Amino acid sequence: MNTRLTSSEPFPEDLGGLDLPEVEVLNSKIQRELAHAYVHDGEVDPETEFRSEELIQELDRRDAAATAPSAVSPQAFLPAGGDVRHL
């Protein structure tokens, strides 16, 4: 098992179609590849940087969706039974 994902290895076209654990594993592998490249090469492949940014955006999107308030129905503001004549 390789714990890094190099720029020459396949990368999903659509991160939105993956389950969260799959996105998290990809992110971990890309972060490990970034660290490896900095230490061993002194620079990072632009494709790896691009992939990292894509993953960060996808994880941020999912975090925002998970913490967004749910829509409130206008019915929630009506008195019991929904009779507006007694407001």
Biopython code that builds the backbone (N, CA, C, O; Angstrom):
import numpy as np
from Bio.PDB.StructureBuilder import StructureBuilder

atoms = [
    (1, "MET", "N", (0.842, -1.178, 0.000)),
    (1, "MET", "CA", (0.000, 0.000, 0.000)),
    (1, "MET", "C", (0.888, 1.243, 0.000)),
    (1, "MET", "O", (1.813, 1.364, 0.803)),
    (2, "ASN", "N", (0.592, 2.148, -0.903)),
    (2, "ASN", "CA", (1.336, 3.392, -0.974)),
    (2, "ASN", "C", (0.578, 4.467, -0.199)),
    (2, "ASN", "O", (-0.628, 4.640, -0.378)),
    (3, "THR", "N", (1.288, 5.177, 0.653)),
    (3, "THR", "CA", (0.641, 6.205, 1.465)),
    (3, "THR", "C", (0.701, 7.574, 0.814)),
    (3, "THR", "O", (0.223, 8.555, 1.383)),
    (4, "ARG", "N", (1.287, 7.647, -0.380)),
    (4, "ARG", "CA", (1.348, 8.910, -1.125)),
    (4, "ARG", "C", (0.707, 8.707, -2.488)),
    (4, "ARG", "O", (0.622, 7.583, -2.982)),
    (5, "LEU", "N", (0.256, 9.801, -3.096)),
    (5, "LEU", "CA", (-0.327, 9.761, -4.435)),
    (5, "LEU", "C", (0.461, 10.737, -5.300)),
    (5, "LEU", "O", (0.341, 11.952, -5.146)),
    (6, "THR", "N", (1.265, 10.198, -6.208)),
    (6, "THR", "CA", (2.079, 11.053, -7.067)),
    (6, "THR", "C", (1.232, 11.633, -8.190)),
    (6, "THR", "O", (0.122, 11.169, -8.450)),
    (7, "SER", "N", (1.768, 12.647, -8.846)),
    (7, "SER", "CA", (1.024, 13.309, -9.924)),
    (7, "SER", "C", (0.822, 12.408, -11.134)),
    (7, "SER", "O", (-0.041, 12.684, -11.967)),
    (8, "SER", "N", (1.598, 11.340, -11.245)),
    (8, "SER", "CA", (1.436, 10.425, -12.379)),
    (8, "SER", "C", (0.363, 9.361, -12.128)),
    (8, "SER", "O", (-0.017, 8.635, -13.046)),
    (9, "GLU", "N", (-0.120, 9.268, -10.901)),
    (9, "GLU", "CA", (-1.151, 8.286, -10.571)),
    (9, "GLU", "C", (-2.540, 8.860, -10.831)),
    (9, "GLU", "O", (-2.735, 10.073, -10.763)),
    (10, "PRO", "N", (-3.513, 7.985, -11.131)),
    (10, "PRO", "CA", (-4.876, 8.456, -11.424)),
    (10, "PRO", "C", (-5.483, 9.224, -10.251)),
    (10, "PRO", "O", (-5.211, 8.947, -9.082)),
    (11, "PHE", "N", (-6.311, 10.193, -10.612)),
    (11, "PHE", "CA", (-7.010, 11.030, -9.636)),
    (11, "PHE", "C", (-8.438, 11.198, -10.131)),
    (11, "PHE", "O", (-8.643, 11.432, -11.322)),
    (12, "PRO", "N", (-9.435, 11.087, -9.253)),
    (12, "PRO", "CA", (-10.838, 11.180, -9.688)),
    (12, "PRO", "C", (-11.163, 12.529, -10.333)),
    (12, "PRO", "O", (-10.693, 13.578, -9.891)),
    (13, "GLU", "N", (-11.967, 12.475, -11.376)),
    (13, "GLU", "CA", (-12.428, 13.698, -12.050)),
    (13, "GLU", "C", (-13.421, 14.462, -11.186)),
    (13, "GLU", "O", (-13.407, 15.692, -11.152)),
    (14, "ASP", "N", (-14.288, 13.725, -10.482)),
    (14, "ASP", "CA", (-15.356, 14.343, -9.697)),
    (14, "ASP", "C", (-15.255, 13.902, -8.243)),
    (14, "ASP", "O", (-15.638, 12.784, -7.899)),
    (15, "LEU", "N", (-14.743, 14.777, -7.398)),
    (15, "LEU", "CA", (-14.623, 14.444, -5.977)),
    (15, "LEU", "C", (-15.983, 14.400, -5.293)),
    (15, "LEU", "O", (-16.141, 13.732, -4.271)),
    (16, "GLY", "N", (-16.955, 15.098, -5.843)),
    (16, "GLY", "CA", (-18.294, 15.129, -5.262)),
    (16, "GLY", "C", (-18.977, 13.776, -5.271)),
    (16, "GLY", "O", (-19.889, 13.543, -4.478)),
    (17, "GLY", "N", (-18.559, 12.886, -6.144)),
    (17, "GLY", "CA", (-19.155, 11.563, -6.223)),
    (17, "GLY", "C", (-18.561, 10.560, -5.251)),
    (17, "GLY", "O", (-19.007, 9.415, -5.185)),
    (18, "LEU", "N", (-17.553, 10.985, -4.494)),
    (18, "LEU", "CA", (-16.896, 10.083, -3.552)),
    (18, "LEU", "C", (-17.491, 10.236, -2.158)),
    (18, "LEU", "O", (-17.986, 11.302, -1.794)),
    (19, "ASP", "N", (-17.435, 9.168, -1.391)),
    (19, "ASP", "CA", (-17.831, 9.228, 0.016)),
    (19, "ASP", "C", (-16.762, 9.994, 0.792)),
    (19, "ASP", "O", (-15.604, 10.045, 0.377)),
    (20, "LEU", "N", (-17.150, 10.581, 1.908)),
    (20, "LEU", "CA", (-16.229, 11.383, 2.708)),
    (20, "LEU", "C", (-14.949, 10.628, 3.076)),
    (20, "LEU", "O", (-13.868, 11.201, 2.940)),
    (21, "PRO", "N", (-15.012, 9.375, 3.531)),
    (21, "PRO", "CA", (-13.760, 8.676, 3.857)),
    (21, "PRO", "C", (-12.812, 8.563, 2.659)),
    (21, "PRO", "O", (-11.594, 8.627, 2.828)),
    (22, "GLU", "N", (-13.356, 8.399, 1.464)),
    (22, "GLU", "CA", (-12.512, 8.322, 0.274)),
    (22, "GLU", "C", (-11.816, 9.658, 0.011)),
    (22, "GLU", "O", (-10.639, 9.684, -0.350)),
    (23, "VAL", "N", (-12.531, 10.756, 0.188)),
    (23, "VAL", "CA", (-11.942, 12.086, 0.002)),
    (23, "VAL", "C", (-10.868, 12.323, 1.063)),
    (23, "VAL", "O", (-9.809, 12.875, 0.765)),
    (24, "GLU", "N", (-11.139, 11.911, 2.288)),
    (24, "GLU", "CA", (-10.167, 12.090, 3.364)),
    (24, "GLU", "C", (-8.893, 11.287, 3.108)),
    (24, "GLU", "O", (-7.797, 11.775, 3.382)),
    (25, "VAL", "N", (-9.015, 10.070, 2.589)),
    (25, "VAL", "CA", (-7.840, 9.255, 2.271)),
    (25, "VAL", "C", (-7.040, 9.914, 1.152)),
    (25, "VAL", "O", (-5.815, 10.004, 1.234)),
    (26, "LEU", "N", (-7.726, 10.374, 0.109)),
    (26, "LEU", "CA", (-7.030, 11.074, -0.975)),
    (26, "LEU", "C", (-6.301, 12.302, -0.442)),
    (26, "LEU", "O", (-5.152, 12.551, -0.807)),
    (27, "ASN", "N", (-6.957, 13.062, 0.410)),
    (27, "ASN", "CA", (-6.339, 14.254, 0.981)),
    (27, "ASN", "C", (-5.082, 13.886, 1.771)),
    (27, "ASN", "O", (-4.053, 14.554, 1.660)),
    (28, "SER", "N", (-5.171, 12.836, 2.557)),
    (28, "SER", "CA", (-4.018, 12.389, 3.335)),
    (28, "SER", "C", (-2.855, 12.005, 2.421)),
    (28, "SER", "O", (-1.710, 12.377, 2.676)),
    (29, "LYS", "N", (-3.152, 11.266, 1.364)),
    (29, "LYS", "CA", (-2.102, 10.839, 0.434)),
    (29, "LYS", "C", (-1.465, 12.031, -0.277)),
    (29, "LYS", "O", (-0.250, 12.065, -0.474)),
    (30, "ILE", "N", (-2.280, 13.002, -0.660)),
    (30, "ILE", "CA", (-1.754, 14.188, -1.337)),
    (30, "ILE", "C", (-0.905, 15.009, -0.366)),
    (30, "ILE", "O", (0.153, 15.509, -0.748)),
    (31, "GLN", "N", (-1.352, 15.154, 0.879)),
    (31, "GLN", "CA", (-0.569, 15.912, 1.859)),
    (31, "GLN", "C", (0.774, 15.232, 2.124)),
    (31, "GLN", "O", (1.792, 15.904, 2.293)),
    (32, "ARG", "N", (0.774, 13.913, 2.158)),
    (32, "ARG", "CA", (2.034, 13.175, 2.335)),
    (32, "ARG", "C", (2.942, 13.358, 1.122)),
    (32, "ARG", "O", (4.159, 13.466, 1.270)),
    (33, "GLU", "N", (2.361, 13.393, -0.070)),
    (33, "GLU", "CA", (3.159, 13.616, -1.280)),
    (33, "GLU", "C", (3.747, 15.026, -1.280)),
    (33, "GLU", "O", (4.903, 15.212, -1.660)),
    (34, "LEU", "N", (2.966, 16.015, -0.859)),
    (34, "LEU", "CA", (3.481, 17.385, -0.765)),
    (34, "LEU", "C", (4.677, 17.446, 0.186)),
    (34, "LEU", "O", (5.709, 18.028, -0.146)),
    (35, "ALA", "N", (4.537, 16.850, 1.358)),
    (35, "ALA", "CA", (5.627, 16.853, 2.339)),
    (35, "ALA", "C", (6.859, 16.145, 1.788)),
    (35, "ALA", "O", (7.981, 16.629, 1.939)),
    (36, "HIS", "N", (6.646, 15.003, 1.151)),
    (36, "HIS", "CA", (7.756, 14.244, 0.567)),
    (36, "HIS", "C", (8.477, 15.075, -0.497)),
    (36, "HIS", "O", (9.707, 15.119, -0.521)),
    (37, "ALA", "N", (7.729, 15.722, -1.361)),
    (37, "ALA", "CA", (8.322, 16.517, -2.435)),
    (37, "ALA", "C", (9.125, 17.692, -1.874)),
    (37, "ALA", "O", (10.225, 17.971, -2.351)),
    (38, "TYR", "N", (8.590, 18.374, -0.875)),
    (38, "TYR", "CA", (9.323, 19.492, -0.268)),
    (38, "TYR", "C", (10.642, 19.021, 0.338)),
    (38, "TYR", "O", (11.676, 19.663, 0.157)),
    (39, "VAL", "N", (10.605, 17.910, 1.052)),
    (39, "VAL", "CA", (11.798, 17.411, 1.735)),
    (39, "VAL", "C", (12.823, 16.868, 0.746)),
    (39, "VAL", "O", (14.013, 17.158, 0.869)),
    (40, "HIS", "N", (12.378, 16.087, -0.229)),
    (40, "HIS", "CA", (13.311, 15.401, -1.120)),
    (40, "HIS", "C", (13.663, 16.181, -2.379)),
    (40, "HIS", "O", (14.772, 16.045, -2.896)),
    (41, "ASP", "N", (12.745, 16.990, -2.879)),
    (41, "ASP", "CA", (12.988, 17.702, -4.136)),
    (41, "ASP", "C", (13.119, 19.213, -3.948)),
    (41, "ASP", "O", (13.650, 19.904, -4.817)),
    (42, "GLY", "N", (12.647, 19.713, -2.839)),
    (42, "GLY", "CA", (12.678, 21.145, -2.604)),
    (42, "GLY", "C", (11.584, 21.904, -3.329)),
    (42, "GLY", "O", (11.475, 23.122, -3.189)),
    (43, "GLU", "N", (10.784, 21.205, -4.093)),
    (43, "GLU", "CA", (9.660, 21.823, -4.802)),
    (43, "GLU", "C", (8.579, 20.780, -5.030)),
    (43, "GLU", "O", (8.801, 19.579, -4.874)),
    (44, "VAL", "N", (7.403, 21.269, -5.403)),
    (44, "VAL", "CA", (6.247, 20.384, -5.567)),
    (44, "VAL", "C", (5.777, 20.429, -7.011)),
    (44, "VAL", "O", (5.812, 21.475, -7.659)),
    (45, "ASP", "N", (5.339, 19.283, -7.503)),
    (45, "ASP", "CA", (4.759, 19.209, -8.845)),
    (45, "ASP", "C", (3.482, 20.045, -8.864)),
    (45, "ASP", "O", (2.657, 19.913, -7.959)),
    (46, "PRO", "N", (3.295, 20.903, -9.871)),
    (46, "PRO", "CA", (2.080, 21.728, -9.938)),
    (46, "PRO", "C", (0.785, 20.910, -9.917)),
    (46, "PRO", "O", (-0.222, 21.358, -9.369)),
    (47, "GLU", "N", (0.811, 19.729, -10.505)),
    (47, "GLU", "CA", (-0.390, 18.879, -10.506)),
    (47, "GLU", "C", (-0.757, 18.464, -9.081)),
    (47, "GLU", "O", (-1.936, 18.420, -8.730)),
    (48, "THR", "N", (0.237, 18.164, -8.272)),
    (48, "THR", "CA", (-0.021, 17.790, -6.878)),
    (48, "THR", "C", (-0.589, 18.975, -6.107)),
    (48, "THR", "O", (-1.496, 18.805, -5.293)),
    (49, "GLU", "N", (-0.066, 20.173, -6.353)),
    (49, "GLU", "CA", (-0.611, 21.376, -5.714)),
    (49, "GLU", "C", (-2.060, 21.605, -6.132)),
    (49, "GLU", "O", (-2.903, 21.953, -5.306)),
    (50, "PHE", "N", (-2.342, 21.407, -7.416)),
    (50, "PHE", "CA", (-3.707, 21.568, -7.919)),
    (50, "PHE", "C", (-4.643, 20.566, -7.256)),
    (50, "PHE", "O", (-5.746, 20.919, -6.841)),
    (51, "ARG", "N", (-4.204, 19.326, -7.160)),
    (51, "ARG", "CA", (-5.021, 18.288, -6.525)),
    (51, "ARG", "C", (-5.281, 18.619, -5.056)),
    (51, "ARG", "O", (-6.388, 18.426, -4.552)),
    (52, "SER", "N", (-4.265, 19.111, -4.388)),
    (52, "SER", "CA", (-4.425, 19.492, -2.987)),
    (52, "SER", "C", (-5.483, 20.577, -2.845)),
    (52, "SER", "O", (-6.336, 20.501, -1.961)),
    (53, "GLU", "N", (-5.433, 21.579, -3.703)),
    (53, "GLU", "CA", (-6.412, 22.664, -3.642)),
    (53, "GLU", "C", (-7.820, 22.144, -3.931)),
    (53, "GLU", "O", (-8.779, 22.559, -3.280)),
    (54, "GLU", "N", (-7.949, 21.246, -4.897)),
    (54, "GLU", "CA", (-9.261, 20.653, -5.195)),
    (54, "GLU", "C", (-9.827, 19.919, -3.978)),
    (54, "GLU", "O", (-11.008, 20.044, -3.656)),
    (55, "LEU", "N", (-8.970, 19.159, -3.315)),
    (55, "LEU", "CA", (-9.411, 18.406, -2.141)),
    (55, "LEU", "C", (-9.801, 19.334, -0.997)),
    (55, "LEU", "O", (-10.800, 19.098, -0.317)),
    (56, "ILE", "N", (-9.028, 20.377, -0.786)),
    (56, "ILE", "CA", (-9.351, 21.339, 0.271)),
    (56, "ILE", "C", (-10.701, 21.988, -0.007)),
    (56, "ILE", "O", (-11.523, 22.129, 0.899)),
    (57, "GLN", "N", (-10.931, 22.381, -1.251)),
    (57, "GLN", "CA", (-12.214, 22.993, -1.610)),
    (57, "GLN", "C", (-13.372, 22.019, -1.405)),
    (57, "GLN", "O", (-14.434, 22.409, -0.920)),
    (58, "GLU", "N", (-13.171, 20.761, -1.772)),
    (58, "GLU", "CA", (-14.232, 19.761, -1.605)),
    (58, "GLU", "C", (-14.529, 19.521, -0.126)),
    (58, "GLU", "O", (-15.692, 19.439, 0.268)),
    (59, "LEU", "N", (-13.491, 19.410, 0.686)),
    (59, "LEU", "CA", (-13.704, 19.209, 2.121)),
    (59, "LEU", "C", (-14.358, 20.434, 2.752)),
    (59, "LEU", "O", (-15.229, 20.295, 3.610)),
    (60, "ASP", "N", (-13.951, 21.632, 2.338)),
    (60, "ASP", "CA", (-14.583, 22.857, 2.839)),
    (60, "ASP", "C", (-16.055, 22.914, 2.439)),
    (60, "ASP", "O", (-16.903, 23.315, 3.236)),
    (61, "ARG", "N", (-16.358, 22.510, 1.202)),
    (61, "ARG", "CA", (-17.744, 22.503, 0.730)),
    (61, "ARG", "C", (-18.585, 21.555, 1.582)),
    (61, "ARG", "O", (-19.706, 21.882, 1.970)),
    (62, "ARG", "N", (-18.036, 20.391, 1.864)),
    (62, "ARG", "CA", (-18.771, 19.411, 2.676)),
    (62, "ARG", "C", (-18.946, 19.895, 4.113)),
    (62, "ARG", "O", (-19.999, 19.691, 4.717)),
    (63, "ASP", "N", (-17.920, 20.531, 4.656)),
    (63, "ASP", "CA", (-18.044, 21.089, 6.010)),
    (63, "ASP", "C", (-19.135, 22.146, 6.057)),
    (63, "ASP", "O", (-19.943, 22.171, 6.984)),
    (64, "ALA", "N", (-19.157, 23.018, 5.055)),
    (64, "ALA", "CA", (-20.164, 24.084, 5.015)),
    (64, "ALA", "C", (-21.566, 23.496, 4.893)),
    (64, "ALA", "O", (-22.501, 23.970, 5.538)),
    (65, "ALA", "N", (-21.709, 22.466, 4.067)),
    (65, "ALA", "CA", (-23.022, 21.838, 3.886)),
    (65, "ALA", "C", (-23.482, 21.152, 5.173)),
    (65, "ALA", "O", (-24.671, 21.146, 5.490)),
    (66, "ALA", "N", (-22.545, 20.581, 5.899)),
    (66, "ALA", "CA", (-22.896, 19.867, 7.130)),
    (66, "ALA", "C", (-23.273, 20.822, 8.257)),
    (66, "ALA", "O", (-24.027, 20.449, 9.156)),
    (67, "THR", "N", (-22.758, 22.048, 8.217)),
    (67, "THR", "CA", (-23.032, 22.990, 9.297)),
    (67, "THR", "C", (-24.059, 24.050, 8.919)),
    (67, "THR", "O", (-24.412, 24.893, 9.744)),
    (68, "ALA", "N", (-24.542, 24.014, 7.677)),
    (68, "ALA", "CA", (-25.534, 25.002, 7.236)),
    (68, "ALA", "C", (-26.852, 24.762, 7.965)),
    (68, "ALA", "O", (-27.270, 23.617, 8.141)),
    (69, "PRO", "N", (-27.504, 25.839, 8.387)),
    (69, "PRO", "CA", (-28.806, 25.652, 9.044)),
    (69, "PRO", "C", (-29.816, 25.096, 8.051)),
    (69, "PRO", "O", (-29.803, 25.443, 6.870)),
    (70, "SER", "N", (-30.675, 24.246, 8.538)),
    (70, "SER", "CA", (-31.693, 23.685, 7.657)),
    (70, "SER", "C", (-32.777, 24.730, 7.417)),
    (70, "SER", "O", (-32.977, 25.635, 8.227)),
    (71, "ALA", "N", (-33.452, 24.594, 6.323)),
    (71, "ALA", "CA", (-34.525, 25.529, 5.985)),
    (71, "ALA", "C", (-35.674, 25.366, 6.979)),
    (71, "ALA", "O", (-36.018, 24.250, 7.369)),
    (72, "VAL", "N", (-36.250, 26.471, 7.373)),
    (72, "VAL", "CA", (-37.373, 26.457, 8.311)),
    (72, "VAL", "C", (-38.649, 26.710, 7.528)),
    (72, "VAL", "O", (-38.743, 27.671, 6.764)),
    (73, "SER", "N", (-39.605, 25.859, 7.721)),
    (73, "SER", "CA", (-40.891, 26.001, 7.052)),
    (73, "SER", "C", (-41.655, 27.178, 7.646)),
    (73, "SER", "O", (-41.643, 27.365, 8.863)),
    (74, "PRO", "N", (-42.320, 27.973, 6.813)),
    (74, "PRO", "CA", (-43.153, 29.063, 7.345)),
    (74, "PRO", "C", (-44.225, 28.549, 8.305)),
    (74, "PRO", "O", (-44.665, 29.281, 9.191)),
    (75, "GLN", "N", (-44.642, 27.305, 8.135)),
    (75, "GLN", "CA", (-45.647, 26.710, 9.022)),
    (75, "GLN", "C", (-45.158, 26.658, 10.468)),
    (75, "GLN", "O", (-45.970, 26.617, 11.392)),
    (76, "ALA", "N", (-43.853, 26.660, 10.672)),
    (76, "ALA", "CA", (-43.305, 26.584, 12.026)),
    (76, "ALA", "C", (-43.658, 27.812, 12.852)),
    (76, "ALA", "O", (-43.618, 27.766, 14.081)),
    (77, "PHE", "N", (-44.005, 28.920, 12.181)),
    (77, "PHE", "CA", (-44.317, 30.153, 12.894)),
    (77, "PHE", "C", (-45.812, 30.333, 13.159)),
    (77, "PHE", "O", (-46.212, 31.305, 13.800)),
    (78, "LEU", "N", (-46.629, 29.419, 12.681)),
    (78, "LEU", "CA", (-48.075, 29.503, 12.894)),
    (78, "LEU", "C", (-48.442, 28.889, 14.237)),
    (78, "LEU", "O", (-47.736, 28.012, 14.734)),
    (79, "PRO", "N", (-49.546, 29.348, 14.827)),
    (79, "PRO", "CA", (-49.990, 28.730, 16.083)),
    (79, "PRO", "C", (-50.415, 27.285, 15.832)),
    (79, "PRO", "O", (-50.641, 26.879, 14.693)),
    (80, "ALA", "N", (-50.517, 26.537, 16.891)),
    (80, "ALA", "CA", (-50.936, 25.143, 16.780)),
    (80, "ALA", "C", (-52.225, 25.061, 15.983)),
    (80, "ALA", "O", (-53.156, 25.829, 16.224)),
    (81, "GLY", "N", (-52.285, 24.166, 15.066)),
    (81, "GLY", "CA", (-53.462, 24.009, 14.216)),
    (81, "GLY", "C", (-53.396, 24.867, 12.967)),
    (81, "GLY", "O", (-54.187, 24.670, 12.045)),
    (82, "GLY", "N", (-52.475, 25.812, 12.917)),
    (82, "GLY", "CA", (-52.287, 26.624, 11.720)),
    (82, "GLY", "C", (-53.338, 27.688, 11.496)),
    (82, "GLY", "O", (-53.430, 28.234, 10.396)),
    (83, "ASP", "N", (-54.143, 28.006, 12.517)),
    (83, "ASP", "CA", (-55.210, 28.999, 12.363)),
    (83, "ASP", "C", (-54.617, 30.396, 12.537)),
    (83, "ASP", "O", (-54.274, 30.794, 13.650)),
    (84, "VAL", "N", (-54.498, 31.135, 11.438)),
    (84, "VAL", "CA", (-53.887, 32.462, 11.470)),
    (84, "VAL", "C", (-54.869, 33.541, 11.917)),
    (84, "VAL", "O", (-54.458, 34.685, 12.111)),
    (85, "ARG", "N", (-56.148, 33.221, 12.087)),
    (85, "ARG", "CA", (-57.137, 34.225, 12.501)),
    (85, "ARG", "C", (-56.924, 34.674, 13.936)),
    (85, "ARG", "O", (-57.442, 35.714, 14.341)),
    (86, "HIS", "N", (-56.167, 33.904, 14.711)),
    (86, "HIS", "CA", (-55.977, 34.244, 16.122)),
    (86, "HIS", "C", (-54.598, 34.821, 16.388)),
    (86, "HIS", "O", (-54.119, 34.780, 17.521)),
    (87, "LEU", "N", (-53.962, 35.353, 15.372)),
    (87, "LEU", "CA", (-52.630, 35.961, 15.567)),
    (87, "LEU", "C", (-52.736, 37.362, 16.066)),
    (87, "LEU", "O", (-51.718, 38.019, 16.283)),
]
sb = StructureBuilder()
sb.init_structure("model")
sb.init_model(0)
sb.init_chain("A")
sb.init_seg("    ")
for serial, (resi, resn, name, xyz) in enumerate(atoms, 1):
    if name == "N":
        sb.init_residue(resn, " ", resi, " ")
    sb.init_atom(name, np.array(xyz, "f"), 0.0, 1.0, " ", f" {name:<3s}", serial, name[0])
structure = sb.get_structure()
